[in-house]
Amino acid sequence: MTTLSKGANMPVAVSAVRAVLGWSAGPGVPDVDASALLLTGSGRVRSDGDFVFYNQPQHPSGAVRHLGKQPGADSLEVDLAALGREIERVALCASAGDGTFGQVPGLHLRLFDTASGAELARFDMEAGTETAYVSGELYRRGDGWKFRAVGQGYASGLAGLARDFGISVDEDQAAAAPVPAPARMSPPSARRAPGVSSPSTARSVAGQGKPSIRFTKGEENLPVDMRKRLSLRKEQVAVSLRKQGLTDLTARVILVLDASGSMGGLYTRGTVAGVTERMAAVAAQVDDDGEMQAWTFASNPARLPDLVVGDLPEWLRLHVRVGQLSLFGRKKPPKGLLPGQVDMRAVGIQNEEQKVIAEVRAFVRDHPVPDPTLVLFFSDGGVYRNDEIERELRAAVEEPVFWQFIGLGRSQYGVLERFDTLPGRRVDNVGFFAVDDIEKVSDPELYDRLLSEFPSWLRAARQAGILR
C-alpha cells in the first residue's frame, strides 16, 4: 500500500478499483457523500448520466457504481476496463451536508483492488470552509490508468461547480446535491523519483530531522524580513522535495511571467511580485548558483535580467513592472523607464505562449548545463493558441526540461490543463495546476504542488536517456 501526499500520483495496474472515502463520524460532524464524474477530454460530462451518486447509483454502462454508505465511509467502484475510450478521467468527489469539510475529522481516501481486496493507496486530506471536494481522480495515461491524489476543496457554490462540469442542476436542489469541483482546477500529477546527486549541497537523509538548507551568496544583504521569509521558504522547498524522495537535487530554474492585458490587476496588487519572491526560494534551494533566468511575455516574449537572490528587492522593483501595463500605445518611451526595464509596448497584450516557450527552448539548447531544467510558467489563462503550444511542448519532450504551468485564477487554460492526458509522448514533460487566489495558498501547499510532478519526470527522463 502506498501513502500519497497531496498532488502525488501512481500507476493503477488493476482492471477495477474500489474507492472508499472515510472520516471519523460523530456528534456535530457533517454527513459526507461520495460521488463520481465521468469526464471526457474537455473536462465535462456528456450528459447527466455521467454523474454517479446516491440518487443515481450506477452509470448506464455499469462501469461506475455507488456501493452505499456505512458509518464514516462511502464507497464507489470503478471498472476501468469497462470505461469507453471517450472517458479520459473519473473524478472522485464528495459533498458535506449541513457543514463544511473543515468540520469533518480524519478525512481520507483509500483505493483497493476490487478483485483481490488489496489496498493500493491511502490519501489523508485536510480542508477548511469547503463544501464540495475532489478527493482524487483516475485518469488515462497511454494505454493504462493512473490515480492522482487531488485533495482540492471549493466553497464557491455547489450549483456553479456542477454547471462547470455540464451537469443540469435544479436551483432548489443545488444545495443538497453532492457536487465536485471544476475539472480545470485539478492539480498536477506528482511522481516519485530517486535523488539526484549534488556535490555542492548537503541535505539530511529523509526522515532524519530538518533538511539542510543552502546558503546563497548575497542573501545576507537582503532586508531582515525578506531574509527570514527566504530562509523559511527554502526549508519548505527542501521538505517538499524530501517528500518525493529527493534529498539532493540540483536543477536550473527558469521563471516565465504572463504580462498579457488581463494580468494588469495582478501586477498592480503586488501578486506577481509576491509570486516572484516565492519562486526565488526555489532557485535559491535547488539551483547551483542560486540564480534564475526569467522571461515575460504577452504578444511577444522578452528576456528579463537574471534574478540573483541578493538583488531580489531591486529586481522586483525594476523588472516586475507595477504600473507599466497601462503604458501600451505610447509613441515615446514612458518617463521613468529605468535601464534594464522592458518597454511593455514591445511585449503587447495578447496571449502568445508558444513564442516564449520556443524562446526558452532555444536558450536551453544554446546554454546546456549538466543539470535538468525546471521552468516555472505563470499565466492567468486566456490560452487560445492550443495547436501551436502543443507542437512546441511535444517537440520539447526529448529536451532536458520540465514545464510546470501554474494558473493564476479560474480561466481558460486550453491545452495546458489537458496536456498531462495527451498520448504519444515518451515522457510526460508538462505539469499543470490552477489556484483561485495564490496569495491564499500557503507555502507548504504551493511548493508541494509546484514540485509534485518534477521528480517523476526526472526518473522517466533518465530511463529514456533524455537525462544522464
Order of alpha helices (4+ residues) and beta strands (2+ residues): beta-beta-beta-beta-beta-beta-beta-beta-beta-beta-beta-beta-alpha-alpha-beta-alpha-alpha-beta-beta-alpha-alpha-alpha-beta-alpha-beta-alpha-beta-alpha-alpha
